[in-house]
Amino acid sequence: MGAVALQGVTGAAPAAAAGRDLDPHDKDIAFAGVVEIAKRIAAGEFTARQITDFFLARIDMLNPTLRAWTIPLHERARAEADALDAKKASGARLGPLHGVPIGIKAENHVKGVPTTYGGAAFTKPSTDDAEVVKRLRAAGAVILGITAMPEFGIWPFTETSAHGYTRNPWNILHSTAGSSGGTASAVASGMVPAAIGGDGGGSIRLPSSWCGLYGLKLQRGRVSAAPNVDLWKSLV
């Protein structure tokens, strides 16, 4: 259903048309990808709030079946989008991901949200964003929510007692693989343009393959895992 590329455009642009509701069934928007959505927001075709509402509506429509998201962040995402629209209106320089919604795998800290690692044991909200989340925010991304994973990422499928079975959008009788199964299901179903995964032994590559996506596993250390340590260094 399309490749995912974390690129974009910068610079202020004309204001988008206000008050236009986007149809959450519009597949041209749902699968436009990061680059195209960033360009269309920068060009004034959409506001960050309109795009955020569009993908939140798709989550409401599809997630009850697919269970790709464990913690959607509706109100926080809308507030972030509104702040980005205000920044754009001020003429400030925009980040390369300005207004683009992004999902975060449940092993990465998002301030104010529990980092569950896919289970039910961890309920204390995180006190700060993970470094990768900080960098996404600095680039202008809207954090749409937390995507599902198996407990502690130890299984090659995304099924938990805490959050149920994450389904493959191509066929809900099939698995998404794991451990970034929620990320893959969310992107492949058009609930978000792109999302963060993690890969120690195939946890990006397997779900991407099973869900018809491109998944990028960079060399170790290229994307900071801070404040987490590298749990998989002894395994791969």
Number of C-alpha atoms within 10 A of each C-alpha: 15 14 17 19 15 15 14 19 18 17 14 19 19 13 16 19 11 12 8 10 11 15 14 20 13 12 11 9 18 22 22 18 23 23 18 18 25 27 22 18 27 28 17 17 17 23 26 33 23 24 25 27 23 22 24 25 18 21 26 14 14 18 21 11 15 22 23 34 29 21 16 19 16 18 12 14 23 21 14 21 28 19 15 23 20 13 15 24 14 10 12 14 13 21 21 23 27 31 35 31 31 27 27 26 27 32 25 25 28 24 15 12 19 21 22 26 19 26 19 14 12 12 11 11 14 17 12 14 18 20 18 19 25 16 14 22 19 14 19 23 26 28 26 30 25 30 28 35 36 28 21 13 23 14 15 20 23 28 25 17 11 14 18 15 23 34 27 27 23 16 11 13 9 13 22 33 30 32 33 34 36 37 33 38 33 30 28 26 23 27 30 29 28 24 24 23 28 24 19 19 15 16 24 24 23 22 29 26 14 19 25 19 19 18 20 15 16 10 7 12 8 8 13 15 19 14 13 12 9 13 9 10 9 7 7 6
